[in-house]
């Protein structure tokens, strides 16, 4: 199924337009895409190789100009469980929100369109979630440096092992103390009912919007588990948004975003004051990167 901005978003397929799953999917995979380039096919192949079969794939083409949108349409024409939304470029947050608006899965996840997943990633996480009635299940990941072909675990095993069921707040507290945890949405799957119940949205225009979104979700979550299994590969290359060199005005822009994130975390910490106090851990992580940005700004020529 292919949507554009003139197509009303709705959670069912148009009658006769596609083969409708007789059973609702367990998982909706929502992927914002903007000029994904040569990595897009590798990403799609890793999704099509997933051992979990009760899933749907929602690609949100955020105004790509390199042919990625047309390539996504080809996949949708070949596979009935793939849907594509085309919209004008509005950023990652708007793209994720658009995907959420039509998602049908019991759980949702948000991988990047230039990364890859192990074939059993989503089967592993959904199995955990179903067995323990989880609101979220998260896994470990690895950084892959394309230039050197070096691989590095996101969270080393000597920092954190698989956990039993924890509250979301306790899980955040545990993970942040490793000083290696990344509050990114692609690390796990999330119960859609909880997202809709609390009307959680990604804030448009905010860099690293994953931080406040995952924080609030986890503060609301009652049951969360983490597996140390490395199931996601994040590619570090020149095209990665988070890996672009920050100079001049870009550094100042990032500084503003980190300040806003710090304020949002302060508000969340106050709103959920009856939960585990996690703000100090977040403050350490966000402040560390914000200070590095400020240091870069200071070194920039006038």
VEXDREN-2710 file (C-alpha; in Angstrom, 1 decimal):
% VEXDREN-2710
k/r/px/py/pz
1/UNK/0.0/0.0/0.0
2/UNK/1.4/3.4/-0.9
3/UNK/0.2/6.7/0.7
4/UNK/1.0/10.2/-0.2
5/UNK/0.0/13.5/1.6
6/UNK/-3.3/13.5/-0.2
7/UNK/-4.2/10.0/1.1
8/UNK/-6.0/10.0/4.5
9/UNK/-4.1/8.1/7.1
10/UNK/-6.2/5.2/8.5
11/UNK/-5.4/1.9/10.2
12/UNK/-6.8/-0.4/7.6
13/UNK/-6.0/-1.2/4.0
14/UNK/-8.3/0.1/1.2
15/UNK/-10.7/-2.7/0.2
16/UNK/-9.4/-4.6/-2.8
17/UNK/-6.2/-2.6/-2.9
18/UNK/-4.0/-5.1/-1.0
19/UNK/-4.1/-8.5/0.5
20/UNK/-5.1/-7.8/4.1
21/UNK/-3.5/-9.9/6.9
22/UNK/-6.2/-12.2/8.3
23/UNK/-4.5/-11.7/11.7
24/UNK/-3.4/-8.3/13.1
25/UNK/0.4/-8.0/13.2
26/UNK/2.2/-8.4/16.4
27/UNK/4.7/-5.8/15.4
28/UNK/4.7/-2.6/13.4
29/UNK/8.1/-1.6/12.1
30/UNK/8.1/2.1/11.5
31/UNK/11.0/3.6/9.6
32/UNK/11.5/7.2/8.6
33/UNK/13.6/7.5/5.5
34/UNK/15.3/10.4/3.9
35/UNK/17.8/9.8/1.1
36/UNK/18.8/6.4/2.5
37/UNK/21.0/5.7/-0.5
38/UNK/22.8/2.4/-1.1
39/UNK/22.2/1.1/2.4
40/UNK/18.4/1.0/2.0
41/UNK/18.4/-2.3/0.1
42/UNK/20.6/-4.0/2.8
43/UNK/18.2/-2.6/5.4
44/UNK/15.2/-3.9/3.7
45/UNK/16.7/-7.4/3.1
46/UNK/17.4/-7.6/6.9
47/UNK/13.7/-6.8/7.5
48/UNK/12.5/-9.3/5.0
49/UNK/14.8/-12.0/6.5
50/UNK/13.1/-11.6/10.0
51/UNK/11.9/-14.9/11.4
52/UNK/8.9/-13.1/12.9
53/UNK/6.2/-13.3/10.3
54/UNK/3.3/-11.5/12.0
55/UNK/4.6/-8.0/11.3
56/UNK/4.0/-5.0/9.1
57/UNK/6.6/-2.6/7.7
58/UNK/5.8/1.0/7.4
59/UNK/8.3/3.1/5.5
60/UNK/7.8/6.9/5.8
61/UNK/9.5/8.6/2.9
62/UNK/10.3/12.1/4.3
63/UNK/10.8/13.8/0.9
64/UNK/13.7/11.8/-0.4
65/UNK/15.3/13.1/-3.6
66/UNK/17.7/10.2/-4.3
67/UNK/15.2/7.6/-5.6
68/UNK/14.8/6.0/-2.1
69/UNK/11.1/6.7/-2.2
70/UNK/10.6/5.0/-5.5
71/UNK/12.6/2.0/-4.3
72/UNK/10.4/1.7/-1.2
73/UNK/7.3/1.7/-3.5
74/UNK/8.8/-1.2/-5.4
75/UNK/9.1/-3.2/-2.2
76/UNK/5.5/-2.3/-1.3
77/UNK/4.3/-3.6/-4.6
78/UNK/6.1/-6.9/-4.1
79/UNK/5.2/-7.5/-0.5
80/UNK/1.7/-7.0/0.9
81/UNK/2.9/-6.4/4.5
82/UNK/4.9/-3.3/3.5
83/UNK/3.2/0.1/3.4
84/UNK/4.8/3.4/2.2
85/UNK/3.9/6.9/3.2
86/UNK/5.2/9.8/1.1
87/UNK/5.3/13.3/2.7
88/UNK/7.2/16.5/2.3
89/UNK/10.4/16.7/4.2
90/UNK/9.5/17.4/7.9
91/UNK/12.1/15.6/9.9
92/UNK/12.3/12.3/11.8
93/UNK/9.8/13.2/14.4
94/UNK/7.0/14.0/12.0
95/UNK/7.8/10.8/10.0
96/UNK/7.6/8.6/13.1
97/UNK/4.3/10.3/14.1
98/UNK/2.9/9.6/10.7
99/UNK/3.8/6.0/10.9
100/UNK/2.3/5.6/14.4
101/UNK/-1.0/7.1/13.0
102/UNK/-1.5/4.0/10.8
103/UNK/0.3/1.3/12.8
104/UNK/-1.8/-1.8/13.6
105/UNK/0.7/-3.9/15.6
106/UNK/0.5/-4.8/19.3
107/UNK/4.0/-3.4/19.5
108/UNK/5.9/-0.9/17.5
109/UNK/9.6/-0.2/16.8
110/UNK/11.6/2.4/14.9
111/UNK/14.8/1.2/13.2
112/UNK/16.9/3.6/11.0
113/UNK/16.8/3.0/7.3
114/UNK/20.5/2.7/7.0
115/UNK/21.1/0.0/9.7
116/UNK/20.6/-3.8/9.8
117/UNK/19.0/-6.3/12.2
118/UNK/19.8/-9.9/13.0
119/UNK/17.2/-12.2/11.5
120/UNK/15.9/-13.2/14.9
121/UNK/15.8/-9.7/16.5
122/UNK/12.1/-9.1/16.5
123/UNK/11.2/-12.7/17.1
124/UNK/13.4/-12.6/20.2
125/UNK/11.9/-9.3/21.5
126/UNK/8.3/-10.2/20.8
127/UNK/8.8/-13.6/22.5
128/UNK/10.1/-11.9/25.6
129/UNK/7.3/-9.4/25.6
130/UNK/4.5/-11.9/25.1
131/UNK/6.0/-14.4/27.7
132/UNK/6.3/-11.7/30.4
133/UNK/3.5/-9.3/29.5
134/UNK/6.0/-6.5/28.9
135/UNK/5.4/-2.9/27.9
136/UNK/8.9/-2.9/26.4
137/UNK/11.7/-5.3/25.5
138/UNK/15.1/-4.0/24.6
139/UNK/18.3/-5.6/23.4
140/UNK/22.0/-4.8/23.0
141/UNK/23.5/-3.4/19.7
142/UNK/26.8/-2.9/18.1
143/UNK/28.5/0.0/16.3
144/UNK/29.9/-0.9/12.9
145/UNK/32.5/1.6/11.6
146/UNK/32.4/1.3/7.8
147/UNK/35.8/2.8/7.1
148/UNK/37.8/0.5/9.4
149/UNK/35.3/-2.4/9.5
150/UNK/35.6/-2.3/13.3
151/UNK/32.7/-3.5/15.5
152/UNK/32.1/-2.3/19.0
153/UNK/29.3/-3.3/21.4
154/UNK/27.0/-0.6/22.6
155/UNK/26.9/-1.9/26.1
156/UNK/29.8/-4.3/27.1
157/UNK/28.9/-7.4/29.0
158/UNK/31.0/-6.3/31.9
159/UNK/28.7/-3.2/32.2
160/UNK/25.3/-4.9/32.0
161/UNK/23.9/-8.4/31.6
162/UNK/20.3/-9.5/30.7
163/UNK/17.8/-8.5/33.3
164/UNK/14.6/-9.9/34.9
165/UNK/11.4/-8.0/34.6
166/UNK/11.8/-4.4/35.9
167/UNK/9.7/-1.4/36.1
168/UNK/10.5/1.1/33.3
169/UNK/12.0/3.6/35.8
170/UNK/14.1/0.9/37.5
171/UNK/15.4/-0.2/34.1
172/UNK/16.4/3.3/33.1
173/UNK/18.2/3.8/36.4
174/UNK/20.0/0.5/35.8
175/UNK/20.9/1.2/32.2
176/UNK/22.0/4.8/32.7
177/UNK/24.5/3.8/35.4
178/UNK/26.5/1.9/32.8
179/UNK/27.3/5.3/31.1
180/UNK/27.0/3.4/27.8
181/UNK/23.2/3.2/27.4
182/UNK/21.7/5.2/24.5
183/UNK/18.1/6.4/24.8
184/UNK/17.3/5.5/21.2
185/UNK/14.0/4.0/20.0
186/UNK/15.6/1.4/17.7
187/UNK/16.9/-0.6/20.7
188/UNK/13.6/-2.2/21.4
189/UNK/9.8/-2.8/20.9
190/UNK/7.1/-0.8/22.7
191/UNK/3.5/-1.6/23.5
192/UNK/1.3/0.6/21.2
193/UNK/-1.6/0.6/23.6
194/UNK/0.5/2.4/26.2
195/UNK/1.7/5.0/23.6
196/UNK/-1.9/5.7/22.5
197/UNK/-3.3/5.7/26.0
198/UNK/-0.9/8.5/27.0
199/UNK/-0.8/10.2/23.5
200/UNK/3.0/10.0/23.3
201/UNK/4.3/11.8/20.3
202/UNK/7.8/12.7/18.9
203/UNK/8.5/16.4/19.1
204/UNK/9.0/17.8/15.6
205/UNK/12.2/19.7/15.0
206/UNK/14.1/18.5/18.1
207/UNK/17.4/16.7/17.5
208/UNK/17.8/13.6/19.6
209/UNK/14.0/13.5/20.2
210/UNK/14.5/9.9/21.3
211/UNK/15.7/11.1/24.7
212/UNK/12.5/12.6/26.0
213/UNK/10.3/10.1/24.2
214/UNK/12.0/7.0/25.6
215/UNK/12.3/8.6/29.0
216/UNK/8.5/9.3/29.3
217/UNK/7.6/5.9/27.9
218/UNK/9.8/4.1/30.4
219/UNK/8.5/6.2/33.3
220/UNK/5.0/5.0/32.3
221/UNK/6.0/1.4/31.6
222/UNK/5.3/-1.2/34.4
223/UNK/7.2/-4.2/32.9
224/UNK/10.4/-4.1/30.9
225/UNK/13.2/-6.5/30.2
226/UNK/16.6/-6.2/28.5
227/UNK/18.5/-9.0/26.8
228/UNK/22.3/-8.7/26.3
229/UNK/22.0/-10.4/22.9
230/UNK/23.5/-8.1/20.2
231/UNK/20.6/-7.9/17.7
232/UNK/21.0/-4.5/16.0
233/UNK/23.9/-3.1/14.0
234/UNK/24.2/0.7/13.8
235/UNK/26.4/1.8/10.9
236/UNK/28.7/4.7/11.5
237/UNK/29.4/6.5/8.2
238/UNK/29.4/9.9/6.7
239/UNK/25.7/9.9/5.8
240/UNK/24.5/9.3/9.4
241/UNK/22.7/12.3/10.8
242/UNK/24.2/11.7/14.2
243/UNK/27.7/11.3/12.8
244/UNK/27.9/14.6/10.8
245/UNK/30.6/17.0/11.8
246/UNK/29.2/19.8/13.9
247/UNK/30.7/23.2/13.1
248/UNK/29.7/26.8/13.4
249/UNK/26.0/27.4/13.4
250/UNK/25.3/23.6/13.6
251/UNK/27.2/23.4/16.9
252/UNK/25.2/26.3/18.3
253/UNK/22.0/24.7/17.1
254/UNK/22.9/21.4/18.8
255/UNK/23.7/23.3/22.0
256/UNK/20.2/24.8/22.0
257/UNK/18.6/21.4/21.5
258/UNK/20.5/19.8/24.4
259/UNK/19.4/22.7/26.6
260/UNK/15.8/22.1/25.6
261/UNK/16.2/18.3/26.2
262/UNK/17.6/19.1/29.7
263/UNK/14.5/21.2/30.4
264/UNK/12.2/18.5/29.2
265/UNK/13.9/15.9/31.4
266/UNK/13.6/18.3/34.3
267/UNK/9.8/18.5/33.6
268/UNK/9.5/14.7/33.3
269/UNK/11.4/14.2/36.6
270/UNK/9.0/16.6/38.3
271/UNK/5.9/15.1/36.7
272/UNK/6.8/11.6/37.8
273/UNK/8.3/12.5/41.1
274/UNK/6.8/9.4/42.7
275/UNK/8.9/7.2/40.5
276/UNK/12.6/6.4/40.8
277/UNK/14.7/9.6/40.5
278/UNK/16.4/9.2/37.2
279/UNK/17.1/12.8/36.4
280/UNK/20.7/12.9/37.8
281/UNK/21.7/10.0/35.5
282/UNK/20.2/11.7/32.5
283/UNK/21.7/15.0/33.5
284/UNK/25.2/13.4/33.5
285/UNK/24.7/12.0/30.0
286/UNK/23.1/14.9/28.4
287/UNK/25.4/17.5/30.1
288/UNK/28.5/15.5/29.0
289/UNK/27.5/15.7/25.3
290/UNK/26.2/19.3/25.6
291/UNK/29.6/20.4/27.1
292/UNK/31.5/18.7/24.3
293/UNK/29.3/20.7/21.8
294/UNK/30.0/23.9/23.7
295/UNK/33.7/23.1/23.6
296/UNK/33.5/22.7/19.8
297/UNK/31.7/26.0/19.6
298/UNK/34.5/27.7/21.6
299/UNK/37.1/26.4/19.2
300/UNK/35.3/27.6/16.1
301/UNK/36.9/30.7/14.4
302/UNK/34.9/33.9/14.7
END
